[in-house]
Amino acid sequence: MLLALDTSTRLAGVALYDGDRGLLAEYNWQSANQHTVELMPQVAQMAARAGVMPADLRGVAVALGPGSFTGLRVALAAAKGLALAQGLPLLGVSTLDAVAYPHQWQPMPVVALIQAGRGRVCWAIYAHGPGGWSPQSEYRLTTVAALAAEAARPMMFVGELLPADQQTLIAQLGRPRASFLPAALTMRRAGYLAELAWKRFVAGEADDPATLSPIYLHEPPKPRGAGG
């Protein structure tokens, strides 16, 4: 049994994943920046409903970001604490990898994104390359308008996409180059994080709690001579 924790953004999630039964339980919710007080009670409630005890856990997974500076630290600290206290493997997974994961059968490249606040998004382009399904760009932190300027071919946009973001992409790219799915099909889910982490677990992989750290992105540098 593997426990997955995600507090990368205001959309938080927890999940329990079993190798024989698959996704056993999952809860995703919008947090008003209350991750610290909400996370472990949600874990306890989910585990109680699923009949899972701490001794049943075989690993702990955590979303590493990119995401909120404060939010990322909450899940990572909790995951490290559980891993060390219970002697469990710790498995970090990129938040954007979890967003893109269920869309790997799309015929076009997929742009996975999450909200970063102040009109910005964290994003990366995913597609099938020589190494299989993986990011085909660096993780970026930009505005949606700047993202649209880099979309040179038709793409599917998934993740935390606000209605205003969709309108910006449609206005700049047009419908043939900007494709969307219903919001319920593209939301980030802790279950996907758990499934990705389970793949690492069965492969015998694990991360060092002493060195595992969040993925933080920073604003791109302004062009020389720009104001501000």
C-alpha positions as CSV (number, residue, x, y, z in Angstrom):
1,M,0.0,0.0,0.0
2,L,1.4,3.4,-1.0
3,L,0.2,6.8,0.3
4,A,0.5,9.8,-2.0
5,L,0.5,13.4,-0.9
6,D,0.1,16.5,-3.1
7,T,-0.1,20.1,-1.9
8,S,1.6,21.7,-4.9
9,T,-1.1,24.4,-5.3
10,R,-4.5,25.2,-3.8
11,L,-5.7,22.0,-5.4
12,A,-4.5,19.4,-2.9
13,G,-4.9,15.7,-2.9
14,V,-4.2,12.4,-1.1
15,A,-4.5,8.9,-2.3
16,L,-3.9,5.2,-1.4
17,Y,-2.7,2.8,-4.0
18,D,-2.3,-0.9,-3.8
19,G,-0.4,-3.0,-6.3
20,D,-3.0,-5.7,-6.5
21,R,-6.2,-3.6,-6.3
22,G,-5.0,-0.4,-7.9
23,L,-6.4,2.9,-6.6
24,L,-8.0,2.2,-3.3
25,A,-9.0,5.7,-2.2
26,E,-8.5,9.2,-3.3
27,Y,-9.5,12.7,-2.1
28,N,-8.8,16.0,-4.0
29,W,-10.0,19.4,-2.7
30,Q,-9.5,23.1,-3.1
31,S,-7.6,24.5,-0.1
32,A,-7.7,28.2,0.9
33,N,-3.9,27.9,1.7
34,Q,-4.7,25.8,4.7
35,H,-2.6,22.8,3.7
36,T,-0.8,22.6,7.0
37,V,-3.9,22.0,9.1
38,E,-5.9,20.1,6.4
39,L,-3.4,17.5,5.0
40,M,-3.0,15.0,7.8
41,P,-6.6,15.0,9.0
42,Q,-7.6,14.2,5.4
43,V,-5.1,11.4,5.3
44,A,-6.4,10.0,8.6
45,Q,-10.0,10.2,7.4
46,M,-9.3,8.5,4.1
47,A,-7.3,5.7,5.7
48,A,-10.0,5.1,8.2
49,R,-12.7,4.8,5.5
50,A,-10.4,2.5,3.5
51,G,-9.6,0.4,6.6
52,V,-5.9,1.0,6.2
53,M,-3.5,1.2,9.1
54,P,0.0,2.8,9.2
55,A,1.5,-0.7,9.3
56,D,-0.1,-1.5,5.9
57,L,1.9,1.2,4.2
58,R,4.9,0.2,2.0
59,G,5.9,3.6,0.7
60,V,5.1,7.3,0.6
61,A,4.9,9.4,-2.5
62,V,5.0,13.2,-2.7
63,A,4.5,15.7,-5.5
64,L,7.7,17.7,-5.8
65,G,6.4,20.6,-7.9
66,P,6.7,23.0,-9.5
67,G,4.1,24.8,-7.5
68,S,3.6,27.0,-4.5
69,F,6.7,27.6,-2.4
70,T,4.8,27.2,0.9
71,G,2.4,24.4,-0.4
72,L,5.2,22.2,-1.6
73,R,7.0,22.2,1.7
74,V,3.9,21.0,3.5
75,A,3.5,17.7,1.7
76,L,7.2,17.1,1.5
77,A,7.7,17.6,5.2
78,A,4.8,15.3,6.0
79,A,6.1,12.6,3.5
80,K,9.6,12.7,4.9
81,G,8.3,12.5,8.5
82,L,6.2,9.4,7.6
83,A,9.0,7.8,5.7
84,L,11.5,8.2,8.5
85,A,9.1,7.3,11.3
86,Q,7.8,4.2,9.6
87,G,11.0,3.2,7.7
88,L,9.2,3.5,4.4
89,P,10.7,4.3,0.9
90,L,10.1,7.9,-0.1
91,L,9.2,8.5,-3.8
92,G,9.1,12.0,-5.3
93,V,7.2,12.7,-8.5
94,S,7.0,15.9,-10.6
95,T,3.7,17.6,-10.3
96,L,3.6,18.3,-14.0
97,D,4.3,14.6,-14.7
98,A,1.2,13.7,-12.7
99,V,-0.8,16.3,-14.7
100,A,0.3,15.0,-18.1
101,Y,0.4,11.2,-17.3
102,P,-3.3,10.3,-18.1
103,H,-3.1,12.1,-21.5
104,Q,-0.2,10.2,-23.0
105,W,-2.5,8.6,-25.6
106,Q,-3.4,12.0,-27.1
107,P,-2.3,12.1,-30.8
108,M,-0.9,15.7,-30.3
109,P,1.7,17.1,-27.9
110,V,0.2,17.9,-24.4
111,V,0.9,21.1,-22.4
112,A,0.5,20.3,-18.7
113,L,0.1,23.4,-16.6
114,I,-0.7,24.5,-13.0
115,Q,-1.6,27.9,-11.6
116,A,1.3,29.8,-10.1
117,G,-0.6,33.0,-9.0
118,R,-0.4,36.6,-10.2
119,G,-1.5,35.6,-13.7
120,R,1.3,33.0,-14.2
121,V,1.4,29.3,-14.9
122,C,4.0,26.6,-14.5
123,W,4.0,24.4,-17.6
124,A,5.9,21.9,-19.8
125,I,5.2,20.2,-23.1
126,Y,4.9,16.4,-23.1
127,A,5.1,14.0,-26.0
128,H,6.5,10.6,-27.0
129,G,10.2,10.8,-27.7
130,P,13.1,8.3,-27.9
131,G,12.7,7.6,-24.1
132,G,8.9,7.3,-24.3
133,W,6.4,9.7,-22.8
134,S,8.3,12.5,-21.2
135,P,8.7,16.3,-21.0
136,Q,9.9,17.7,-24.3
137,S,10.7,21.1,-22.9
138,E,12.0,22.5,-19.6
139,Y,9.6,23.4,-16.9
140,R,8.6,27.0,-17.4
141,L,7.0,29.8,-15.4
142,T,5.3,32.4,-17.6
143,T,2.1,34.1,-18.3
144,V,-0.5,32.2,-20.5
145,A,0.1,34.8,-23.2
146,A,3.8,34.0,-23.2
147,L,3.0,30.3,-23.3
148,A,0.8,30.8,-26.3
149,A,3.6,32.5,-28.1
150,E,5.7,29.3,-27.9
151,A,3.0,27.0,-29.1
152,A,4.1,26.5,-32.7
153,R,1.8,23.6,-33.6
154,P,-1.5,22.1,-32.4
155,M,-1.4,21.1,-28.8
156,M,-3.8,19.8,-26.1
157,F,-3.8,22.0,-22.9
158,V,-4.5,20.1,-19.6
159,G,-4.4,20.8,-15.9
160,E,-5.3,23.9,-13.9
161,L,-6.7,25.9,-16.8
162,L,-9.0,28.8,-15.9
163,P,-11.7,29.9,-18.4
164,A,-9.8,33.2,-18.9
165,D,-6.7,31.2,-19.8
166,Q,-8.6,29.2,-22.4
167,Q,-9.9,32.4,-23.9
168,T,-6.4,33.8,-24.1
169,L,-5.1,30.7,-25.8
170,I,-8.0,30.6,-28.3
171,A,-7.6,34.3,-29.1
172,Q,-3.9,33.9,-29.7
173,L,-3.8,30.5,-31.3
174,G,-7.2,29.7,-32.7
175,R,-9.2,26.6,-32.1
176,P,-7.2,24.3,-34.5
177,R,-4.0,24.9,-32.5
178,A,-5.5,25.0,-29.0
179,S,-7.5,21.9,-27.9
180,F,-9.1,21.4,-24.5
181,L,-10.9,18.7,-22.6
182,P,-13.6,19.1,-20.0
183,A,-12.2,20.3,-16.7
184,A,-13.2,17.1,-14.9
185,L,-11.0,15.1,-17.3
186,T,-7.9,17.3,-16.9
187,M,-7.8,18.1,-13.2
188,R,-4.7,17.0,-11.3
189,R,-5.4,13.9,-9.2
190,A,-3.5,12.4,-6.4
191,G,-4.4,9.0,-7.9
192,Y,-2.2,9.6,-10.9
193,L,0.7,10.7,-8.6
194,A,0.2,7.5,-6.7
195,E,0.3,5.3,-9.8
196,L,3.4,7.0,-11.1
197,A,5.1,6.5,-7.7
198,W,4.1,2.9,-7.6
199,K,5.9,2.3,-10.9
200,R,9.0,3.6,-9.3
201,F,8.4,1.5,-6.2
202,V,8.1,-1.8,-8.0
203,A,11.3,-0.9,-9.9
204,G,13.1,-0.7,-6.6
205,E,13.6,3.1,-6.7
206,A,13.5,5.4,-3.8
207,D,14.7,8.9,-2.8
208,D,16.9,10.0,0.0
209,P,14.8,12.0,2.6
210,A,17.8,14.0,3.5
211,T,18.3,15.4,0.0
212,L,14.9,15.3,-1.7
213,S,13.8,18.8,-2.3
214,P,11.0,20.7,-4.1
215,I,11.1,21.9,-7.7
216,Y,11.0,25.6,-7.6
217,L,10.7,27.8,-10.7
218,H,11.6,31.5,-10.9
219,E,10.6,34.3,-13.2
220,P,12.6,34.4,-16.4
221,P,15.0,37.3,-16.5
222,K,13.8,40.5,-18.1
223,P,15.4,41.6,-21.3
224,R,18.2,44.1,-20.8
225,G,16.8,47.6,-20.7
226,A,13.3,46.5,-19.6
227,G,11.7,48.6,-17.0
228,G,10.6,47.4,-13.5
